[in-house]
């Protein structure tokens, strides 16, 4: 602990400075470097009850679950039950899309490196719970297409990981929440982790918080988690800091759990954090399998973030420094995750984190004006004095009357307008955002890029790790 003493003090000072007025109801961090570790908590875990945040409070992992789902899927690869380069339909013959040829072309690998292109990002079927929830999501995909030909780009893919979860269910004969418990949580020593939402009643568990109409105050979320159908993409798993440190240490140990049990072969651990696709965009880091591979402060962090209603989590391993970092923030200040992570990484590397782009004179060209659209999202852009004005609307989704209320409770506005300023050719920063806020993980994905057409992919814009094709 001696080597981490000064870092612990620095992190404690950052947490002590947080408050609801700054968008933070509560937060927790865990750091493990080699054999040393510490964890700290701050604030309130539940604004409804006044429950204090402690280092053993559970919280919704959100999309960080995608790294766990990938690890669980690769255990099946290790066992010879799944081939990464086989079509996903080999294991899920019921899987289809509106474009049947695209469904045939999607491989298992494309499910977990966000290259499948399925245009169903915010699909959240809620009518079915329990054993058949994941299956119900796969059935819904039959009416959806792709934003590009499979393999021709990167588009953040919740459906890809639901399909991966369904493959896990098919191969193990277990529903996802039981499969991840038996095949990952138990063997990794993740003693408090669960993918069953009702377990939150049995332990201290944090909930999210949103901005309030009352200045300086936050309000508690009215939606605890996303539907069970999205469990494999991050809808339901609940963890503690200790759970995620155990999981991260397993990856740093080449697939060996803290008790010495083999969880994953060393070959596949390395493959997970080996680049499989790179768009060359500063805000969309290279992708391994499950992990985003972010260059930061002179090293590379294998990272994933996750959102839950009113909360954000951030998790990374830094192999070069044998480090695990995990954070959760209840409240709208998701960039606190970045502040905490970059503070740790800068301490390890003795180098500053810097923006992932080199500023250069640029402006938005007239060709960027027009209509862009993907599932449940329409964007109209216009160019004014070199800046890009983006009006985003979420049209009503009549096929599932529960989706719009879920997204509203999740904090997704039905419409918004934002101005982006060019910071380099083809690259734009939200107006008023400090370029230094892009130093970390969440900040950089707020950049917007103009992406030209390429084989199998139309012209579009890329932001938030998502590709939105131009349609007019």
C-alpha positions in Angstrom: 0.0 0.0 0.0 3.0 2.3 0.5 3.4 2.8 -3.2 -0.2 3.8 -3.6 -0.5 6.0 -0.5 0.0 9.3 -2.3 -2.4 8.3 -5.0 -5.0 7.3 -2.5 -4.7 10.7 -0.9 -5.1 12.4 -4.3 -8.2 10.3 -5.2 -9.7 11.0 -1.7 -9.3 14.7 -2.4 -11.1 14.5 -5.7 -14.0 12.6 -4.2 -14.2 15.0 -1.2 -14.8 17.8 -3.7 -17.9 16.2 -5.3 -21.4 17.2 -4.5 -25.0 17.1 -6.0 -24.4 20.6 -7.3 -21.6 19.2 -9.4 -23.8 16.3 -10.6 -22.6 13.6 -8.2 -24.9 11.9 -5.6 -22.3 9.3 -4.8 -19.3 7.5 -6.2 -16.9 4.6 -5.6 -13.5 3.6 -6.9 -11.3 0.6 -6.6 -7.6 0.5 -7.7 -5.3 -2.6 -7.7 -1.7 -2.4 -8.8 0.2 -5.6 -8.4 -0.4 -6.8 -4.9 -1.6 -3.5 -3.5 -5.0 -2.1 -3.7 -7.4 0.5 -2.2 -11.0 1.5 -2.5 -12.9 4.6 -1.6 -16.5 5.7 -1.6 -18.2 9.0 -1.3 -21.7 10.4 -0.9 -25.1 8.9 -1.1 -25.9 5.6 -2.8 -29.7 6.0 -2.7 -31.3 9.4 -2.6 -34.7 7.8 -1.7 -33.4 6.2 1.5 -30.3 8.3 2.3 -28.1 5.1 2.2 -24.5 6.1 2.4 -22.2 4.9 -0.3 -19.6 2.4 1.0 -16.9 0.4 -0.7 -18.9 -2.8 -0.5 -22.1 -1.2 -2.0 -23.3 -3.0 -5.1 -24.1 -1.1 -8.3 -25.4 -1.8 -11.8 -22.5 -2.6 -14.1 -24.2 -1.5 -17.3 -22.3 -2.1 -20.6 -19.1 -3.0 -18.8 -21.0 -6.3 -18.8 -20.0 -6.7 -22.4 -16.4 -7.6 -21.4 -17.8 -10.2 -19.1 -20.1 -11.6 -21.8 -17.2 -11.8 -24.1 -15.1 -13.6 -21.5 -17.9 -16.1 -20.9 -18.4 -16.6 -24.7 -14.6 -17.3 -25.1 -14.8 -19.9 -22.4 -17.0 -21.8 -24.9 -14.4 -21.2 -27.6 -11.8 -22.7 -25.3 -14.0 -25.7 -24.8 -14.3 -26.2 -28.6 -18.1 -25.4 -28.5 -17.9 -22.1 -30.4 -15.8 -20.9 -33.4 -15.3 -17.2 -33.5 -15.2 -17.1 -37.3 -18.3 -19.2 -37.8 -21.6 -17.6 -38.8 -23.7 -16.7 -35.7 -26.5 -18.6 -37.3 -24.6 -21.9 -36.9 -25.5 -21.6 -33.2 -28.7 -19.5 -33.5 -30.6 -20.8 -36.6 -33.6 -18.7 -35.4 -31.6 -15.5 -35.8 -32.5 -13.4 -38.8 -32.7 -9.8 -39.9 -34.8 -7.9 -42.5 -31.7 -8.3 -44.7 -31.4 -12.1 -44.6 -28.0 -12.0 -46.4 -26.6 -9.7 -43.7 -27.8 -12.1 -41.0 -26.0 -15.0 -42.8 -22.8 -12.9 -43.1 -22.5 -12.0 -39.4 -19.9 -14.1 -37.6 -19.5 -14.7 -33.8 -16.5 -12.4 -33.8 -18.5 -9.6 -35.3 -20.9 -9.8 -32.3 -18.2 -8.9 -29.8 -16.2 -6.4 -31.7 -19.1 -4.1 -32.8 -18.6 -4.7 -36.5 -21.9 -6.5 -37.2 -23.7 -3.3 -38.1 -27.1 -4.3 -36.8 -29.3 -1.3 -36.7 -31.1 -1.9 -33.4 -29.0 0.0 -30.9 -31.8 1.1 -28.5 -34.1 -1.9 -28.9 -35.1 -3.0 -25.3 -38.0 -5.5 -25.4 -39.6 -5.7 -22.0 -42.6 -7.9 -22.3 -40.8 -11.1 -21.6 -38.9 -11.8 -18.4 -37.0 -14.8 -17.0 -35.7 -17.7 -19.0 -37.0 -16.5 -22.4 -36.1 -12.8 -22.1 -32.9 -13.1 -24.3 -34.7 -15.2 -26.8 -37.5 -12.6 -27.1 -34.9 -10.0 -28.0 -33.4 -12.2 -30.8 -36.9 -12.7 -32.2 -37.5 -8.9 -32.4 -34.4 -8.5 -34.5 -36.1 -10.1 -37.5 -37.6 -6.7 -38.4 -34.3 -4.8 -38.3 -31.5 -4.2 -40.9 -27.9 -2.9 -40.8 -26.3 0.5 -41.0 -23.5 -1.0 -43.1 -22.5 -4.4 -44.5 -21.3 -6.7 -41.7 -17.6 -6.1 -41.1 -17.5 -2.8 -43.0 -17.4 -0.5 -40.0 -17.9 0.0 -36.2 -21.3 0.6 -34.7 -21.8 0.1 -31.0 -23.9 -3.0 -30.7 -26.1 -3.9 -27.9 -27.8 -6.5 -30.1 -24.5 -8.1 -30.9 -24.0 -8.9 -27.2 -27.5 -10.1 -26.7 -26.9 -12.5 -29.5 -23.7 -13.6 -27.8 -25.6 -14.1 -24.6 -28.1 -16.3 -26.5 -25.3 -18.4 -27.9 -24.1 -18.9 -24.3 -27.6 -19.9 -23.3 -27.8 -22.4 -26.2 -24.5 -24.0 -25.5 -24.8 -24.2 -21.7 -28.5 -25.0 -21.5 -28.8 -22.2 -18.9 -30.4 -18.8 -18.9 -27.9 -16.0 -19.1 -28.1 -15.0 -15.4 -27.4 -18.6 -14.3 -24.7 -19.2 -16.9 -22.7 -16.1 -15.9 -23.0 -17.0 -12.2 -21.8 -20.6 -12.7 -19.3 -20.0 -15.4 -17.8 -16.7 -14.5 -18.8 -15.1 -11.2 -18.2 -18.3 -9.2 -14.9 -19.3 -10.8 -13.5 -15.7 -10.8 -14.1 -15.2 -7.1 -16.7 -12.5 -7.8 -18.5 -13.3 -4.5 -21.1 -10.6 -4.5 -21.8 -10.3 -8.3 -25.2 -11.3 -9.6 -27.2 -10.8 -12.8 -30.6 -11.2 -11.0 -32.1 -7.8 -10.3 -34.1 -8.9 -7.3 -30.8 -9.7 -5.4 -30.5 -5.9 -5.0 -33.1 -6.2 -2.1 -30.7 -8.5 -0.2 -27.7 -6.2 -0.1 -26.7 -2.5 -0.1 -27.2 -1.4 -3.7 -26.8 2.0 -5.3 -29.3 3.6 -7.6 -28.9 6.3 -10.2 -29.6 10.0 -9.9 -30.6 12.8 -12.4 -30.6 16.5 -12.5 -33.4 18.2 -10.7 -35.5 21.3 -11.3 -34.3 22.4 -7.9 -30.9 24.1 -8.2 -28.0 22.2 -6.6 -30.1 19.1 -6.1 -30.4 15.8 -7.8 -33.4 13.4 -7.9 -33.4 9.7 -7.6 -34.1 7.6 -10.7 -37.5 6.0 -11.1 -36.2 3.2 -13.2 -33.7 0.8 -11.5 -32.4 -1.1 -14.5 -33.0 -1.9 -18.1 -35.1 -4.9 -19.2 -33.9 -8.5 -18.7 -33.8 -9.1 -22.4 -30.7 -6.9 -22.6 -28.9 -8.7 -19.7 -26.0 -9.9 -21.9 -25.4 -6.3 -23.1 -25.5 -4.9 -19.6 -29.1 -4.5 -18.5 -29.1 -6.4 -15.2 -25.7 -7.4 -13.7 -24.9 -5.9 -10.2 -21.3 -5.9 -8.8 -19.0 -4.5 -6.2 -15.6 -3.0 -6.5 -14.1 -6.2 -5.1 -15.9 -8.3 -7.8 -14.4 -6.2 -10.6 -10.9 -6.2 -9.1 -11.1 -10.0 -9.0 -12.2 -10.1 -12.6 -9.5 -7.6 -13.8 -6.8 -9.5 -11.9 -7.9 -12.7 -13.7 -7.3 -11.0 -17.0 -3.9 -9.6 -15.9 -2.9 -13.1 -14.7 -3.4 -14.6 -18.1 -6.8 -16.1 -17.4 -6.1 -17.5 -13.9 -8.5 -16.6 -11.1 -7.2 -15.3 -7.8 -7.4 -18.8 -6.4 -5.4 -20.3 -9.3 -8.3 -21.7 -11.2 -8.1 -21.5 -15.0 -10.9 -19.2 -16.3 -9.7 -18.5 -19.8 -6.7 -19.7 -21.8 -3.9 -17.2 -22.0 -4.1 -17.2 -25.8 -7.7 -15.9 -25.7 -7.0 -13.4 -22.9 -4.3 -11.9 -25.2 -6.7 -12.1 -28.2 -9.3 -10.1 -26.3 -6.9 -7.2 -26.0 -5.4 -7.5 -29.5 -6.7 -5.0 -32.1 -9.3 -6.6 -34.4 -10.5 -3.4 -36.0 -9.5 0.3 -36.1 -11.4 3.1 -37.8 -8.5 5.5 -37.2 -10.8 7.9 -35.4 -9.6 9.6 -32.2 -12.9 9.2 -30.5 -13.4 5.5 -31.5 -10.4 3.6 -30.2 -9.2 0.3 -31.7 -11.4 -2.6 -30.7 -10.2 -6.0 -29.5 -12.8 -8.5 -28.4 -15.1 -7.0 -25.8 -12.4 -4.4 -24.9 -11.9 -0.9 -26.3 -8.1 -0.4 -26.5 -7.5 3.3 -25.5 -4.1 4.9 -25.8 -3.8 7.2 -22.8 -0.9 8.9 -21.0 1.7 6.9 -22.8 0.2 3.4 -22.3 -2.8 1.4 -23.5 -5.8 0.7 -21.3 -8.2 -2.1 -22.2 -11.5 -0.3 -21.3 -15.2 -0.4 -21.3 -17.8 2.0 -19.9 -21.4 1.3 -18.9 -24.5 3.3 -18.3 -27.5 2.5 -16.1 -30.5 4.7 -15.3 -28.8 7.7 -13.7 -25.4 6.1 -13.3 -22.2 5.4 -15.2 -19.4 2.9 -14.6 -15.9 2.7 -16.0 -13.5 -0.2 -15.9 -10.1 -0.8 -17.3 -7.0 -2.9 -17.0 -3.5 -1.4 -17.8 -1.4 -4.5 -18.6 1.9 -2.6 -18.8 1.5 -1.5 -15.1 -0.4 -4.6 -13.8 -3.3 -2.3 -12.8 -7.1 -2.6 -12.5 -9.3 0.5 -12.1 -13.0 0.5 -11.6 -15.4 3.4 -10.8 -19.1 4.0 -10.6 -20.8 7.4 -10.4 -24.4 8.0 -9.4 -25.5 11.3 -11.1 -25.1 13.0 -14.4 -21.4 13.8 -14.0 -20.1 10.9 -16.0 -16.8 12.7 -16.6 -15.9 12.1 -12.9 -15.1 8.6 -14.0 -12.5 10.0 -16.4 -11.0 12.2 -13.8 -10.6 9.3 -11.4 -9.2 6.9 -14.1 -6.8 9.4 -15.7 -5.5 10.4 -12.2 -4.6 6.8 -11.6 -3.1 6.2 -15.0 -1.1 9.4 -14.9 0.3 8.3 -11.5 1.4 5.0 -13.0 3.0 6.4 -16.1 4.3 9.7 -14.8 2.9 11.2 -18.0 -0.1 13.5 -18.6 -3.2 12.4 -20.4 -3.8 14.5 -23.4 -6.5 14.9 -26.1 -6.5 12.1 -28.7 -6.3 14.6 -31.6 -3.9 17.3 -32.8 -5.8 20.6 -33.3 -5.7 22.0 -36.8 -7.7 24.8 -38.6 -10.8 23.4 -40.1 -14.5 24.0 -40.6 -17.6 22.0 -41.5 -18.2 21.8 -45.3 -21.6 22.1 -46.9 -21.5 18.4 -47.8 -22.1 17.6 -44.1 -25.5 19.2 -44.1 -28.4 16.9 -44.5 -30.4 14.0 -42.9 -28.8 11.2 -40.9 -30.8 8.3 -39.4 -30.5 5.0 -37.7 -32.9 3.0 -35.5 -34.9 5.3 -33.2 -32.7 8.3 -34.0 -33.0 11.0 -36.6 -30.4 13.8 -37.0 -30.7 16.9 -39.2 -27.4 18.8 -39.6 -26.8 22.3 -40.9 -23.6 24.3 -41.3 -23.3 27.9 -39.9 -20.1 29.8 -40.1 -18.1 26.6 -40.2 -19.8 25.1 -37.2 -22.1 22.1 -37.4 -25.6 22.4 -35.8 -27.1 19.0 -35.0 -30.8 18.5 -34.2 -31.5 15.1 -32.9 -35.0 13.6 -32.4 -36.2 10.3 -31.1 -39.4 9.4 -33.1 -42.1 7.4 -31.3 -41.6 3.7 -31.6 -45.1 2.2 -32.0 -44.0 -1.4 -32.3 -43.1 -1.5 -28.6 -45.1 1.0 -26.5 -42.8 0.4 -23.5 -39.6 1.5 -25.3 -40.1 5.3 -25.3 -41.1 5.4 -21.6 -38.0 3.3 -20.7 -35.7 5.7 -22.6 -37.4 8.7 -21.1 -36.9 7.3 -17.6 -33.3 6.4 -18.6 -32.7 10.1 -19.3 -32.8 10.1 -23.1 -34.5 13.3 -24.3 -37.0 13.1 -27.1 -35.2 16.0 -28.9 -32.0 18.0 -28.5 -29.9 20.5 -30.3 -26.1 20.8 -30.1 -23.5 22.9 -31.9 -20.1 21.3 -32.8 -17.0 23.2 -33.6 -14.3 21.8 -35.9 -11.0 21.1 -34.1 -9.3 19.3 -36.9 -10.4 18.3 -40.5 -13.5 16.1 -40.2 -13.5 16.2 -36.4 -15.8 18.2 -34.2 -16.1 19.0 -30.5 -19.3 20.0 -28.7 -19.4 23.7 -28.4 -18.2 24.8 -24.9 -16.5 21.5 -24.1 -12.9 21.9 -23.0 -10.6 19.9 -25.2 -8.9 18.6 -22.0 -12.2 16.8 -21.2 -11.4 14.5 -24.1 -8.3 13.2 -22.3 -10.1 10.3 -20.7 -12.5 7.6 -21.9 -16.0 9.1 -21.8 -14.9 12.5 -22.9 -13.3 11.4 -26.1 -16.4 9.6 -27.4 -18.3 12.9 -27.3 -16.3 14.0 -30.4 -18.1 13.8 -33.7 -16.4 12.7 -36.9 -17.4 13.1 -40.6 -16.9 9.6 -42.0 -16.7 9.3 -45.8 -18.3 6.4 -47.7 -16.2 3.2 -47.9 -16.8 -0.2 -49.5 -19.9 -1.6 -47.8 -20.6 1.5 -45.8 -22.4 4.8 -46.8 -21.3 8.2 -45.7 -22.2 9.1 -42.2 -21.2 10.6 -38.9 -19.6 8.8 -36.0 -20.1 9.8 -32.4 -20.7 8.1 -29.1 -19.1 5.0 -30.7 -22.1 4.9 -33.1 -22.3 5.2 -36.9 -25.3 7.2 -38.2 -25.6 6.9 -42.0 -26.5 9.9 -44.2 -29.9 9.4 -45.8 -30.6 12.7 -47.4 
